[in-house]
Amino acid sequence: MDFHLQDPPSNMVPPFSSPPRAVIRNNFAGDVAVAGLGRGQPLSVERNTTSSDEVE
């Protein structure tokens, strides 16, 4: 029981903490840049379209 309990977490920690960390950092930087520059403009247009659609 102890071996089985320490097997999953030990196996899930190394591979789950190394790759995801780099992916999350890369994704986070991209998401932040997109949300500030790319998402800022499209969001305004989408908001306007939704407002017009809701008003109509």
mmCIF entry with sequence, helices, sheets and N, C-alpha, C, O atoms, coordinates in Angstrom:
data_MODEL
# 
_entry.id   MODEL 
# 
_entity.id                         1 
_entity.type                       polymer 
_entity.pdbx_number_of_molecules   1 
# 
_entity_poly.entity_id                      1 
_entity_poly.type                           'polypeptide(L)' 
_entity_poly.nstd_linkage                   no 
_entity_poly.nstd_monomer                   no 
_entity_poly.pdbx_seq_one_letter_code       MDFHLQDPPSNMVPPFSSPPRAVIRNNFAGDVAVAGLGRGQPLSVERNTTSSDEVE 
_entity_poly.pdbx_seq_one_letter_code_can   MDFHLQDPPSNMVPPFSSPPRAVIRNNFAGDVAVAGLGRGQPLSVERNTTSSDEVE 
_entity_poly.pdbx_strand_id                 A 
# 
loop_
_entity_poly_seq.entity_id 
_entity_poly_seq.num 
_entity_poly_seq.mon_id 
_entity_poly_seq.hetero 
1 1  MET n 
1 2  ASP n 
1 3  PHE n 
1 4  HIS n 
1 5  LEU n 
1 6  GLN n 
1 7  ASP n 
1 8  PRO n 
1 9  PRO n 
1 10 SER n 
1 11 ASN n 
1 12 MET n 
1 13 VAL n 
1 14 PRO n 
1 15 PRO n 
1 16 PHE n 
1 17 SER n 
1 18 SER n 
1 19 PRO n 
1 20 PRO n 
1 21 ARG n 
1 22 ALA n 
1 23 VAL n 
1 24 ILE n 
1 25 ARG n 
1 26 ASN n 
1 27 ASN n 
1 28 PHE n 
1 29 ALA n 
1 30 GLY n 
1 31 ASP n 
1 32 VAL n 
1 33 ALA n 
1 34 VAL n 
1 35 ALA n 
1 36 GLY n 
1 37 LEU n 
1 38 GLY n 
1 39 ARG n 
1 40 GLY n 
1 41 GLN n 
1 42 PRO n 
1 43 LEU n 
1 44 SER n 
1 45 VAL n 
1 46 GLU n 
1 47 ARG n 
1 48 ASN n 
1 49 THR n 
1 50 THR n 
1 51 SER n 
1 52 SER n 
1 53 ASP n 
1 54 GLU n 
1 55 VAL n 
1 56 GLU n 
# 
_struct_asym.id          A 
_struct_asym.entity_id   1 
# 
loop_
_struct_conf.conf_type_id 
_struct_conf.id 
_struct_conf.pdbx_PDB_helix_id 
_struct_conf.beg_label_comp_id 
_struct_conf.beg_label_asym_id 
_struct_conf.beg_label_seq_id 
_struct_conf.pdbx_beg_PDB_ins_code 
_struct_conf.end_label_comp_id 
_struct_conf.end_label_asym_id 
_struct_conf.end_label_seq_id 
_struct_conf.pdbx_end_PDB_ins_code 
_struct_conf.beg_auth_comp_id 
_struct_conf.beg_auth_asym_id 
_struct_conf.beg_auth_seq_id 
_struct_conf.end_auth_comp_id 
_struct_conf.end_auth_asym_id 
_struct_conf.end_auth_seq_id 
_struct_conf.pdbx_PDB_helix_class 
_struct_conf.details 
_struct_conf.pdbx_PDB_helix_length 
HELX_P HELX_P1 AA1 ASP A 2  ? SER A 17 ? ASP A 2  SER A 17 1 ? 16 
HELX_P HELX_P2 AA2 PRO A 19 ? ALA A 33 ? PRO A 19 ALA A 33 1 ? 15 
HELX_P HELX_P3 AA3 VAL A 34 ? GLY A 38 ? VAL A 34 GLY A 38 3 ? 5  
HELX_P HELX_P4 AA4 GLY A 40 ? VAL A 55 ? GLY A 40 VAL A 55 1 ? 16 
# 
_struct_conf_type.id          HELX_P 
_struct_conf_type.criteria    ? 
_struct_conf_type.reference   ? 
# 
loop_
_atom_site.group_PDB 
_atom_site.id 
_atom_site.type_symbol 
_atom_site.label_atom_id 
_atom_site.label_alt_id 
_atom_site.label_comp_id 
_atom_site.label_asym_id 
_atom_site.label_entity_id 
_atom_site.label_seq_id 
_atom_site.pdbx_PDB_ins_code 
_atom_site.Cartn_x 
_atom_site.Cartn_y 
_atom_site.Cartn_z 
_atom_site.occupancy 
_atom_site.B_iso_or_equiv 
_atom_site.pdbx_formal_charge 
_atom_site.auth_seq_id 
_atom_site.auth_comp_id 
_atom_site.auth_asym_id 
_atom_site.auth_atom_id 
_atom_site.pdbx_PDB_model_num 
ATOM 1   N N  . MET A 1 1  ? 0.844   -1.209 0.000   1.00 0.00 ? 1  MET A N  1 
ATOM 2   C CA . MET A 1 1  ? 0.000   0.000  0.000   1.00 0.00 ? 1  MET A CA 1 
ATOM 3   C C  . MET A 1 1  ? 0.883   1.265  0.000   1.00 0.00 ? 1  MET A C  1 
ATOM 4   O O  . MET A 1 1  ? 0.626   2.236  -0.712  1.00 0.00 ? 1  MET A O  1 
ATOM 5   N N  . ASP A 1 2  ? 1.917   1.202  0.820   1.00 0.00 ? 2  ASP A N  1 
ATOM 6   C CA . ASP A 1 2  ? 2.814   2.356  0.894   1.00 0.00 ? 2  ASP A CA 1 
ATOM 7   C C  . ASP A 1 2  ? 3.570   2.535  -0.425  1.00 0.00 ? 2  ASP A C  1 
ATOM 8   O O  . ASP A 1 2  ? 3.796   3.644  -0.908  1.00 0.00 ? 2  ASP A O  1 
ATOM 9   N N  . PHE A 1 3  ? 3.947   1.378  -0.977  1.00 0.00 ? 3  PHE A N  1 
ATOM 10  C CA . PHE A 1 3  ? 4.707   1.420  -2.233  1.00 0.00 ? 3  PHE A CA 1 
ATOM 11  C C  . PHE A 1 3  ? 3.828   1.957  -3.360  1.00 0.00 ? 3  PHE A C  1 
ATOM 12  O O  . PHE A 1 3  ? 4.279   2.723  -4.212  1.00 0.00 ? 3  PHE A O  1 
ATOM 13  N N  . HIS A 1 4  ? 2.586   1.544  -3.344  1.00 0.00 ? 4  HIS A N  1 
ATOM 14  C CA . HIS A 1 4  ? 1.656   1.956  -4.412  1.00 0.00 ? 4  HIS A CA 1 
ATOM 15  C C  . HIS A 1 4  ? 1.320   3.445  -4.275  1.00 0.00 ? 4  HIS A C  1 
ATOM 16  O O  . HIS A 1 4  ? 1.129   4.154  -5.262  1.00 0.00 ? 4  HIS A O  1 
ATOM 17  N N  . LEU A 1 5  ? 1.257   3.884  -3.039  1.00 0.00 ? 5  LEU A N  1 
ATOM 18  C CA . LEU A 1 5  ? 0.901   5.292  -2.816  1.00 0.00 ? 5  LEU A CA 1 
ATOM 19  C C  . LEU A 1 5  ? 2.063   6.201  -3.183  1.00 0.00 ? 5  LEU A C  1 
ATOM 20  O O  . LEU A 1 5  ? 1.870   7.329  -3.637  1.00 0.00 ? 5  LEU A O  1 
ATOM 21  N N  . GLN A 1 6  ? 3.285   5.688  -2.976  1.00 0.00 ? 6  GLN A N  1 
ATOM 22  C CA . GLN A 1 6  ? 4.459   6.510  -3.289  1.00 0.00 ? 6  GLN A CA 1 
ATOM 23  C C  . GLN A 1 6  ? 4.847   6.367  -4.759  1.00 0.00 ? 6  GLN A C  1 
ATOM 24  O O  . GLN A 1 6  ? 5.635   7.152  -5.285  1.00 0.00 ? 6  GLN A O  1 
ATOM 25  N N  . ASP A 1 7  ? 4.281   5.352  -5.409  1.00 0.00 ? 7  ASP A N  1 
ATOM 26  C CA . ASP A 1 7  ? 4.633   5.113  -6.820  1.00 0.00 ? 7  ASP A CA 1 
ATOM 27  C C  . ASP A 1 7  ? 3.957   6.140  -7.732  1.00 0.00 ? 7  ASP A C  1 
ATOM 28  O O  . ASP A 1 7  ? 4.629   6.762  -8.555  1.00 0.00 ? 7  ASP A O  1 
ATOM 29  N N  . PRO A 1 8  ? 2.667   6.324  -7.603  1.00 0.00 ? 8  PRO A N  1 
ATOM 30  C CA . PRO A 1 8  ? 1.947   7.270  -8.476  1.00 0.00 ? 8  PRO A CA 1 
ATOM 31  C C  . PRO A 1 8  ? 2.442   8.709  -8.298  1.00 0.00 ? 8  PRO A C  1 
ATOM 32  O O  . PRO A 1 8  ? 2.772   9.364  -9.286  1.00 0.00 ? 8  PRO A O  1 
ATOM 33  N N  . PRO A 1 9  ? 2.499   9.209  -7.075  1.00 0.00 ? 9  PRO A N  1 
ATOM 34  C CA . PRO A 1 9  ? 2.929   10.603 -6.870  1.00 0.00 ? 9  PRO A CA 1 
ATOM 35  C C  . PRO A 1 9  ? 4.360   10.827 -7.338  1.00 0.00 ? 9  PRO A C  1 
ATOM 36  O O  . PRO A 1 9  ? 4.674   11.856 -7.935  1.00 0.00 ? 9  PRO A O  1 
ATOM 37  N N  . SER A 1 10 ? 5.229   9.852  -7.062  1.00 0.00 ? 10 SER A N  1 
ATOM 38  C CA . SER A 1 10 ? 6.636   9.998  -7.461  1.00 0.00 ? 10 SER A CA 1 
ATOM 39  C C  . SER A 1 10 ? 6.738   10.007 -8.987  1.00 0.00 ? 10 SER A C  1 
ATOM 40  O O  . SER A 1 10 ? 7.550   10.729 -9.565  1.00 0.00 ? 10 SER A O  1 
ATOM 41  N N  . ASN A 1 11 ? 5.919   9.209  -9.610  1.00 0.00 ? 11 ASN A N  1 
ATOM 42  C CA . ASN A 1 11 ? 5.963   9.102  -11.073 1.00 0.00 ? 11 ASN A CA 1 
ATOM 43  C C  . ASN A 1 11 ? 5.266   10.308 -11.712 1.00 0.00 ? 11 ASN A C  1 
ATOM 44  O O  . ASN A 1 11 ? 5.588   10.696 -12.835 1.00 0.00 ? 11 ASN A O  1 
ATOM 45  N N  . MET A 1 12 ? 4.336   10.878 -11.003 1.00 0.00 ? 12 MET A N  1 
ATOM 46  C CA . MET A 1 12 ? 3.562   11.995 -11.567 1.00 0.00 ? 12 MET A CA 1 
ATOM 47  C C  . MET A 1 12 ? 4.227   13.343 -11.270 1.00 0.00 ? 12 MET A C  1 
ATOM 48  O O  . MET A 1 12 ? 3.933   14.345 -11.923 1.00 0.00 ? 12 MET A O  1 
ATOM 49  N N  . VAL A 1 13 ? 5.109   13.358 -10.298 1.00 0.00 ? 13 VAL A N  1 
ATOM 50  C CA . VAL A 1 13 ? 5.746   14.630 -9.918  1.00 0.00 ? 13 VAL A CA 1 
ATOM 51  C C  . VAL A 1 13 ? 6.867   15.024 -10.879 1.00 0.00 ? 13 VAL A C  1 
ATOM 52  O O  . VAL A 1 13 ? 6.867   16.141 -11.395 1.00 0.00 ? 13 VAL A O  1 
ATOM 53  N N  . PRO A 1 14 ? 7.822   14.125 -11.128 1.00 0.00 ? 14 PRO A N  1 
ATOM 54  C CA . PRO A 1 14 ? 8.954   14.472 -12.008 1.00 0.00 ? 14 PRO A CA 1 
ATOM 55  C C  . PRO A 1 14 ? 8.511   14.834 -13.424 1.00 0.00 ? 14 PRO A C  1 
ATOM 56  O O  . PRO A 1 14 ? 8.832   15.920 -13.906 1.00 0.00 ? 14 PRO A O  1 
ATOM 57  N N  . PRO A 1 15 ? 7.777   13.941 -14.103 1.00 0.00 ? 15 PRO A N  1 
ATOM 58  C CA . PRO A 1 15 ? 7.388   14.217 -15.490 1.00 0.00 ? 15 PRO A CA 1 
ATOM 59  C C  . PRO A 1 15 ? 6.296   15.278 -15.560 1.00 0.00 ? 15 PRO A C  1 
ATOM 60  O O  . PRO A 1 15 ? 6.136   15.947 -16.581 1.00 0.00 ? 15 PRO A O  1 
ATOM 61  N N  . PHE A 1 16 ? 5.560   15.426 -14.487 1.00 0.00 ? 16 PHE A N  1 
ATOM 62  C CA . PHE A 1 16 ? 4.433   16.369 -14.514 1.00 0.00 ? 16 PHE A CA 1 
ATOM 63  C C  . PHE A 1 16 ? 4.871   17.774 -14.096 1.00 0.00 ? 16 PHE A C  1 
ATOM 64  O O  . PHE A 1 16 ? 4.168   18.759 -14.323 1.00 0.00 ? 16 PHE A O  1 
ATOM 65  N N  . SER A 1 17 ? 6.068   17.837 -13.469 1.00 0.00 ? 17 SER A N  1 
ATOM 66  C CA . SER A 1 17 ? 6.549   19.141 -12.974 1.00 0.00 ? 17 SER A CA 1 
ATOM 67  C C  . SER A 1 17 ? 7.566   19.741 -13.933 1.00 0.00 ? 17 SER A C  1 
ATOM 68  O O  . SER A 1 17 ? 7.828   20.943 -13.899 1.00 0.00 ? 17 SER A O  1 
ATOM 69  N N  . SER A 1 18 ? 8.138   18.896 -14.790 1.00 0.00 ? 18 SER A N  1 
ATOM 70  C CA . SER A 1 18 ? 9.180   19.389 -15.705 1.00 0.00 ? 18 SER A CA 1 
ATOM 71  C C  . SER A 1 18 ? 8.574   19.910 -17.010 1.00 0.00 ? 18 SER A C  1 
ATOM 72  O O  . SER A 1 18 ? 8.742   21.087 -17.330 1.00 0.00 ? 18 SER A O  1 
ATOM 73  N N  . PRO A 1 19 ? 7.883   19.076 -17.761 1.00 0.00 ? 19 PRO A N  1 
ATOM 74  C CA . PRO A 1 19 ? 7.342   19.497 -19.063 1.00 0.00 ? 19 PRO A CA 1 
ATOM 75  C C  . PRO A 1 19 ? 6.244   20.555 -18.920 1.00 0.00 ? 19 PRO A C  1 
ATOM 76  O O  . PRO A 1 19 ? 6.292   21.576 -19.605 1.00 0.00 ? 19 PRO A O  1 
ATOM 77  N N  . PRO A 1 20 ? 5.263   20.335 -18.054 1.00 0.00 ? 20 PRO A N  1 
ATOM 78  C CA . PRO A 1 20 ? 4.169   21.308 -17.916 1.00 0.00 ? 20 PRO A CA 1 
ATOM 79  C C  . PRO A 1 20 ? 4.698   22.677 -17.502 1.00 0.00 ? 20 PRO A C  1 
ATOM 80  O O  . PRO A 1 20 ? 4.168   23.708 -17.915 1.00 0.00 ? 20 PRO A O  1 
ATOM 81  N N  . ARG A 1 21 ? 5.752   22.678 -16.677 1.00 0.00 ? 21 ARG A N  1 
ATOM 82  C CA . ARG A 1 21 ? 6.266   23.969 -16.191 1.00 0.00 ? 21 ARG A CA 1 
ATOM 83  C C  . ARG A 1 21 ? 6.761   24.800 -17.383 1.00 0.00 ? 21 ARG A C  1 
ATOM 84  O O  . ARG A 1 21 ? 6.484   25.996 -17.471 1.00 0.00 ? 21 ARG A O  1 
ATOM 85  N N  . ALA A 1 22 ? 7.478   24.167 -18.277 1.00 0.00 ? 22 ALA A N  1 
ATOM 86  C CA . ALA A 1 22 ? 8.018   24.885 -19.442 1.00 0.00 ? 22 ALA A CA 1 
ATOM 87  C C  . ALA A 1 22 ? 6.874   25.260 -20.389 1.00 0.00 ? 22 ALA A C  1 
ATOM 88  O O  . ALA A 1 22 ? 6.870   26.339 -20.980 1.00 0.00 ? 22 ALA A O  1 
ATOM 89  N N  . VAL A 1 23 ? 5.927   24.368 -20.518 1.00 0.00 ? 23 VAL A N  1 
ATOM 90  C CA . VAL A 1 23 ? 4.785   24.627 -21.420 1.00 0.00 ? 23 VAL A CA 1 
ATOM 91  C C  . VAL A 1 23 ? 3.922   25.750 -20.855 1.00 0.00 ? 23 VAL A C  1 
ATOM 92  O O  . VAL A 1 23 ? 3.481   26.640 -21.583 1.00 0.00 ? 23 VAL A O  1 
ATOM 93  N N  . ILE A 1 24 ? 3.687   25.693 -19.544 1.00 0.00 ? 24 ILE A N  1 
ATOM 94  C CA . ILE A 1 24 ? 2.844   26.725 -18.909 1.00 0.00 ? 24 ILE A CA 1 
ATOM 95  C C  . ILE A 1 24 ? 3.534   28.088 -19.015 1.00 0.00 ? 24 ILE A C  1 
ATOM 96  O O  . ILE A 1 24 ? 2.888   29.110 -19.244 1.00 0.00 ? 24 ILE A O  1 
ATOM 97  N N  . ARG A 1 25 ? 4.862   28.080 -18.844 1.00 0.00 ? 25 ARG A N  1 
ATOM 98  C CA . ARG A 1 25 ? 5.597   29.358 -18.893 1.00 0.00 ? 25 ARG A CA 1 
ATOM 99  C C  . ARG A 1 25 ? 5.520   29.917 -20.312 1.00 0.00 ? 25 ARG A C  1 
ATOM 100 O O  . ARG A 1 25 ? 5.329   31.117 -20.510 1.00 0.00 ? 25 ARG A O  1 
ATOM 101 N N  . ASN A 1 26 ? 5.669   29.040 -21.281 1.00 0.00 ? 26 ASN A N  1 
ATOM 102 C CA . ASN A 1 26 ? 5.621   29.465 -22.677 1.00 0.00 ? 26 ASN A CA 1 
ATOM 103 C C  . ASN A 1 26 ? 4.197   29.881 -23.044 1.00 0.00 ? 26 ASN A C  1 
ATOM 104 O O  . ASN A 1 26 ? 3.987   30.871 -23.745 1.00 0.00 ? 26 ASN A O  1 
ATOM 105 N N  . ASN A 1 27 ? 3.244   29.123 -22.569 1.00 0.00 ? 27 ASN A N  1 
ATOM 106 C CA . ASN A 1 27 ? 1.841   29.413 -22.866 1.00 0.00 ? 27 ASN A CA 1 
ATOM 107 C C  . ASN A 1 27 ? 1.401   30.686 -22.149 1.00 0.00 ? 27 ASN A C  1 
ATOM 108 O O  . ASN A 1 27 ? 0.639   31.494 -22.681 1.00 0.00 ? 27 ASN A O  1 
ATOM 109 N N  . PHE A 1 28 ? 1.905   30.838 -20.922 1.00 0.00 ? 28 PHE A N  1 
ATOM 110 C CA . PHE A 1 28 ? 1.522   32.008 -20.122 1.00 0.00 ? 28 PHE A CA 1 
ATOM 111 C C  . PHE A 1 28 ? 2.025   33.291 -20.790 1.00 0.00 ? 28 PHE A C  1 
ATOM 112 O O  . PHE A 1 28 ? 1.293   34.274 -20.906 1.00 0.00 ? 28 PHE A O  1 
ATOM 113 N N  . ALA A 1 29 ? 3.279   33.261 -21.223 1.00 0.00 ? 29 ALA A N  1 
ATOM 114 C CA . ALA A 1 29 ? 3.864   34.447 -21.869 1.00 0.00 ? 29 ALA A CA 1 
ATOM 115 C C  . ALA A 1 29 ? 3.110   34.747 -23.157 1.00 0.00 ? 29 ALA A C  1 
ATOM 116 O O  . ALA A 1 29 ? 2.843   35.907 -23.473 1.00 0.00 ? 29 ALA A O  1 
ATOM 117 N N  . GLY A 1 30 ? 2.771   33.701 -23.895 1.00 0.00 ? 30 GLY A N  1 
ATOM 118 C CA . GLY A 1 30 ? 2.041   33.894 -25.160 1.00 0.00 ? 30 GLY A CA 1 
ATOM 119 C C  . GLY A 1 30 ? 0.629   34.378 -24.883 1.00 0.00 ? 30 GLY A C  1 
ATOM 120 O O  . GLY A 1 30 ? 0.122   35.265 -25.570 1.00 0.00 ? 30 GLY A O  1 
ATOM 121 N N  . ASP A 1 31 ? -0.001  33.799 -23.881 1.00 0.00 ? 31 ASP A N  1 
ATOM 122 C CA . ASP A 1 31 ? -1.372  34.189 -23.540 1.00 0.00 ? 31 ASP A CA 1 
ATOM 123 C C  . ASP A 1 31 ? -1.406  35.636 -23.070 1.00 0.00 ? 31 ASP A C  1 
ATOM 124 O O  . ASP A 1 31 ? -2.309  36.395 -23.421 1.00 0.00 ? 31 ASP A O  1 
ATOM 125 N N  . VAL A 1 32 ? -0.411  36.009 -22.271 1.00 0.00 ? 32 VAL A N  1 
ATOM 126 C CA . VAL A 1 32 ? -0.363  37.379 -21.741 1.00 0.00 ? 32 VAL A CA 1 
ATOM 127 C C  . VAL A 1 32 ? -0.140  38.379 -22.873 1.00 0.00 ? 32 VAL A C  1 
ATOM 128 O O  . VAL A 1 32 ? -0.766  39.438 -22.920 1.00 0.00 ? 32 VAL A O  1 
ATOM 129 N N  . ALA A 1 33 ? 0.766   38.018 -23.783 1.00 0.00 ? 33 ALA A N  1 
ATOM 130 C CA . ALA A 1 33 ? 1.064   38.922 -24.905 1.00 0.00 ? 33 ALA A CA 1 
ATOM 131 C C  . ALA A 1 33 ? -0.148  39.013 -25.821 1.00 0.00 ? 33 ALA A C  1 
ATOM 132 O O  . ALA A 1 33 ? -0.480  40.086 -26.326 1.00 0.00 ? 33 ALA A O  1 
ATOM 133 N N  . VAL A 1 34 ? -0.800  37.885 -26.030 1.00 0.00 ? 34 VAL A N  1 
ATOM 134 C CA . VAL A 1 34 ? -1.983  37.860 -26.909 1.00 0.00 ? 34 VAL A CA 1 
ATOM 135 C C  . VAL A 1 34 ? -3.143  38.596 -26.238 1.00 0.00 ? 34 VAL A C  1 
ATOM 136 O O  . VAL A 1 34 ? -3.902  39.311 -26.892 1.00 0.00 ? 34 VAL A O  1 
ATOM 137 N N  . ALA A 1 35 ? -3.265  38.409 -24.930 1.00 0.00 ? 35 ALA A N  1 
ATOM 138 C CA . ALA A 1 35 ? -4.382  39.040 -24.211 1.00 0.00 ? 35 ALA A CA 1 
ATOM 139 C C  . ALA A 1 35 ? -4.178  40.553 -24.153 1.00 0.00 ? 35 ALA A C  1 
ATOM 140 O O  . ALA A 1 35 ? -5.145  41.315 -24.141 1.00 0.00 ? 35 ALA A O  1 
ATOM 141 N N  . GLY A 1 36 ? -2.914  40.984 -24.117 1.00 0.00 ? 36 GLY A N  1 
ATOM 142 C CA . GLY A 1 36 ? -2.632  42.428 -24.015 1.00 0.00 ? 36 GLY A CA 1 
ATOM 143 C C  . GLY A 1 36 ? -2.641  43.097 -25.374 1.00 0.00 ? 36 GLY A C  1 
ATOM 144 O O  . GLY A 1 36 ? -3.097  44.232 -25.513 1.00 0.00 ? 36 GLY A O  1 
ATOM 145 N N  . LEU A 1 37 ? -2.135  42.388 -26.384 1.00 0.00 ? 37 LEU A N  1 
ATOM 146 C CA . LEU A 1 37 ? -2.026  43.014 -27.714 1.00 0.00 ? 37 LEU A CA 1 
ATOM 147 C C  . LEU A 1 37 ? -3.052  42.429 -28.683 1.00 0.00 ? 37 LEU A C  1 
ATOM 148 O O  . LEU A 1 37 ? -3.779  43.162 -29.352 1.00 0.00 ? 37 LEU A O  1 
ATOM 149 N N  . GLY A 1 38 ? -3.098  41.099 -28.746 1.00 0.00 ? 38 GLY A N  1 
ATOM 150 C CA . GLY A 1 38 ? -3.994  40.439 -29.714 1.00 0.00 ? 38 GLY A CA 1 
ATOM 151 C C  . GLY A 1 38 ? -5.416  40.371 -29.193 1.00 0.00 ? 38 GLY A C  1 
ATOM 152 O O  . GLY A 1 38 ? -6.368  40.613 -29.934 1.00 0.00 ? 38 GLY A O  1 
ATOM 153 N N  . ARG A 1 39 ? -5.558  40.043 -27.925 1.00 0.00 ? 39 ARG A N  1 
ATOM 154 C CA . ARG A 1 39 ? -6.912  39.876 -27.387 1.00 0.00 ? 39 ARG A CA 1 
ATOM 155 C C  . ARG A 1 39 ? -7.540  41.240 -27.096 1.00 0.00 ? 39 ARG A C  1 
ATOM 156 O O  . ARG A 1 39 ? -8.764  41.360 -27.037 1.00 0.00 ? 39 ARG A O  1 
ATOM 157 N N  . GLY A 1 40 ? -6.732  42.237 -26.919 1.00 0.00 ? 40 GLY A N  1 
ATOM 158 C CA . GLY A 1 40 ? -7.277  43.564 -26.587 1.00 0.00 ? 40 GLY A CA 1 
ATOM 159 C C  . GLY A 1 40 ? -8.136  44.098 -27.719 1.00 0.00 ? 40 GLY A C  1 
ATOM 160 O O  . GLY A 1 40 ? -9.241  44.587 -27.487 1.00 0.00 ? 40 GLY A O  1 
ATOM 161 N N  . GLN A 1 41 ? -7.637  44.008 -28.931 1.00 0.00 ? 41 GLN A N  1 
ATOM 162 C CA . GLN A 1 41 ? -8.380  44.558 -30.077 1.00 0.00 ? 41 GLN A CA 1 
ATOM 163 C C  . GLN A 1 41 ? -9.582  43.684 -30.439 1.00 0.00 ? 41 GLN A C  1 
ATOM 164 O O  . GLN A 1 41 ? -10.700 44.187 -30.555 1.00 0.00 ? 41 GLN A O  1 
ATOM 165 N N  . PRO A 1 42 ? -9.359  42.379 -30.618 1.00 0.00 ? 42 PRO A N  1 
ATOM 166 C CA . PRO A 1 42 ? -10.471 41.497 -30.996 1.00 0.00 ? 42 PRO A CA 1 
ATOM 167 C C  . PRO A 1 42 ? -11.569 41.508 -29.940 1.00 0.00 ? 42 PRO A C  1 
ATOM 168 O O  . PRO A 1 42 ? -12.753 41.392 -30.256 1.00 0.00 ? 42 PRO A O  1 
ATOM 169 N N  . LEU A 1 43 ? -11.164 41.647 -28.691 1.00 0.00 ? 43 LEU A N  1 
ATOM 170 C CA . LEU A 1 43 ? -12.161 41.647 -27.618 1.00 0.00 ? 43 LEU A CA 1 
ATOM 171 C C  . LEU A 1 43 ? -13.069 42.865 -27.771 1.00 0.00 ? 43 LEU A C  1 
ATOM 172 O O  . LEU A 1 43 ? -14.275 42.782 -27.537 1.00 0.00 ? 43 LEU A O  1 
ATOM 173 N N  . SER A 1 44 ? -12.491 43.977 -28.160 1.00 0.00 ? 44 SER A N  1 
ATOM 174 C CA . SER A 1 44 ? -13.283 45.204 -28.319 1.00 0.00 ? 44 SER A CA 1 
ATOM 175 C C  . SER A 1 44 ? -14.285 45.026 -29.457 1.00 0.00 ? 44 SER A C  1 
ATOM 176 O O  . SER A 1 44 ? -15.444 45.426 -29.350 1.00 0.00 ? 44 SER A O  1 
ATOM 177 N N  . VAL A 1 45 ? -13.825 44.429 -30.530 1.00 0.00 ? 45 VAL A N  1 
ATOM 178 C CA . VAL A 1 45 ? -14.698 44.230 -31.694 1.00 0.00 ? 45 VAL A CA 1 
ATOM 179 C C  . VAL A 1 45 ? -15.780 43.218 -31.352 1.00 0.00 ? 45 VAL A C  1 
ATOM 180 O O  . VAL A 1 45 ? -16.947 43.379 -31.708 1.00 0.00 ? 45 VAL A O  1 
ATOM 181 N N  . GLU A 1 46 ? -15.357 42.164 -30.648 1.00 0.00 ? 46 GLU A N  1 
ATOM 182 C CA . GLU A 1 46 ? -16.335 41.124 -30.293 1.00 0.00 ? 46 GLU A CA 1 
ATOM 183 C C  . GLU A 1 46 ? -17.346 41.693 -29.306 1.00 0.00 ? 46 GLU A C  1 
ATOM 184 O O  . GLU A 1 46 ? -18.526 41.346 -29.353 1.00 0.00 ? 46 GLU A O  1 
ATOM 185 N N  . ARG A 1 47 ? -16.903 42.537 -28.444 1.00 0.00 ? 47 ARG A N  1 
ATOM 186 C CA . ARG A 1 47 ? -17.809 43.116 -27.442 1.00 0.00 ? 47 ARG A CA 1 
ATOM 187 C C  . ARG A 1 47 ? -18.811 44.033 -28.154 1.00 0.00 ? 47 ARG A C  1 
ATOM 188 O O  . ARG A 1 47 ? -19.991 44.069 -27.808 1.00 0.00 ? 47 ARG A O  1 
ATOM 189 N N  . ASN A 1 48 ? -18.335 44.748 -29.120 1.00 0.00 ? 48 ASN A N  1 
ATOM 190 C CA . ASN A 1 48 ? -19.213 45.645 -29.856 1.00 0.00 ? 48 ASN A CA 1 
ATOM 191 C C  . ASN A 1 48 ? -20.245 44.839 -30.641 1.00 0.00 ? 48 ASN A C  1 
ATOM 192 O O  . ASN A 1 48 ? -21.418 45.208 -30.709 1.00 0.00 ? 48 ASN A O  1 
ATOM 193 N N  . THR A 1 49 ? -19.799 43.755 -31.220 1.00 0.00 ? 49 THR A N  1 
ATOM 194 C CA . THR A 1 49 ? -20.708 42.909 -32.011 1.00 0.00 ? 49 THR A CA 1 
ATOM 195 C C  . THR A 1 49 ? -21.749 42.277 -31.099 1.00 0.00 ? 49 THR A C  1 
ATOM 196 O O  . THR A 1 49 ? -22.925 42.177 -31.449 1.00 0.00 ? 49 THR A O  1 
ATOM 197 N N  . THR A 1 50 ? -21.298 41.855 -29.929 1.00 0.00 ? 50 THR A N  1 
ATOM 198 C CA . THR A 1 50 ? -22.237 41.214 -28.997 1.00 0.00 ? 50 THR A CA 1 
ATOM 199 C C  . THR A 1 50 ? -23.233 42.255 -28.493 1.00 0.00 ? 50 THR A C  1 
ATOM 200 O O  . THR A 1 50 ? -24.415 41.958 -28.321 1.00 0.00 ? 50 THR A O  1 
ATOM 201 N N  . SER A 1 51 ? -22.758 43.458 -28.261 1.00 0.00 ? 51 SER A N  1 
ATOM 202 C CA . SER A 1 51 ? -23.632 44.518 -27.755 1.00 0.00 ? 51 SER A CA 1 
ATOM 203 C C  . SER A 1 51 ? -24.679 44.864 -28.818 1.00 0.00 ? 51 SER A C  1 
ATOM 204 O O  . SER A 1 51 ? -25.860 45.035 -28.515 1.00 0.00 ? 51 SER A O  1 
ATOM 205 N N  . SER A 1 52 ? -24.227 44.963 -30.048 1.00 0.00 ? 52 SER A N  1 
ATOM 206 C CA . SER A 1 52 ? -25.135 45.300 -31.151 1.00 0.00 ? 52 SER A CA 1 
ATOM 207 C C  . SER A 1 52 ? -26.146 44.172 -31.344 1.00 0.00 ? 52 SER A C  1 
ATOM 208 O O  . SER A 1 52 ? -27.325 44.408 -31.604 1.00 0.00 ? 52 SER A O  1 
ATOM 209 N N  . ASP A 1 53 ? -25.655 42.948 -31.211 1.00 0.00 ? 53 ASP A N  1 
ATOM 210 C CA . ASP A 1 53 ? -26.529 41.786 -31.398 1.00 0.00 ? 53 ASP A CA 1 
ATOM 211 C C  . ASP A 1 53 ? -27.564 41.729 -30.280 1.00 0.00 ? 53 ASP A C  1 
ATOM 212 O O  . ASP A 1 53 ? -28.729 41.406 -30.510 1.00 0.00 ? 53 ASP A O  1 
ATOM 213 N N  . GLU A 1 54 ? -27.124 42.044 -29.077 1.00 0.00 ? 54 GLU A N  1 
ATOM 214 C CA . GLU A 1 54 ? -28.048 41.989 -27.934 1.00 0.00 ? 54 GLU A CA 1 
ATOM 215 C C  . GLU A 1 54 ? -29.042 43.147 -28.012 1.00 0.00 ? 54 GLU A C  1 
ATOM 216 O O  . GLU A 1 54 ? -30.206 42.998 -27.640 1.00 0.00 ? 54 GLU A O  1 
ATOM 217 N N  . VAL A 1 55 ? -28.587 44.282 -28.487 1.00 0.00 ? 55 VAL A N  1 
ATOM 218 C CA . VAL A 1 55 ? -29.472 45.455 -28.574 1.00 0.00 ? 55 VAL A CA 1 
ATOM 219 C C  . VAL A 1 55 ? -30.547 45.213 -29.628 1.00 0.00 ? 55 VAL A C  1 
ATOM 220 O O  . VAL A 1 55 ? -31.713 45.563 -29.448 1.00 0.00 ? 55 VAL A O  1 
ATOM 221 N N  . GLU A 1 56 ? -30.118 44.598 -30.742 1.00 0.00 ? 56 GLU A N  1 
ATOM 222 C CA . GLU A 1 56 ? -31.076 44.337 -31.822 1.00 0.00 ? 56 GLU A CA 1 
ATOM 223 C C  . GLU A 1 56 ? -32.028 43.245 -31.367 1.00 0.00 ? 56 GLU A C  1 
ATOM 224 O O  . GLU A 1 56 ? -32.925 42.857 -32.116 1.00 0.00 ? 56 GLU A O  1 
# 
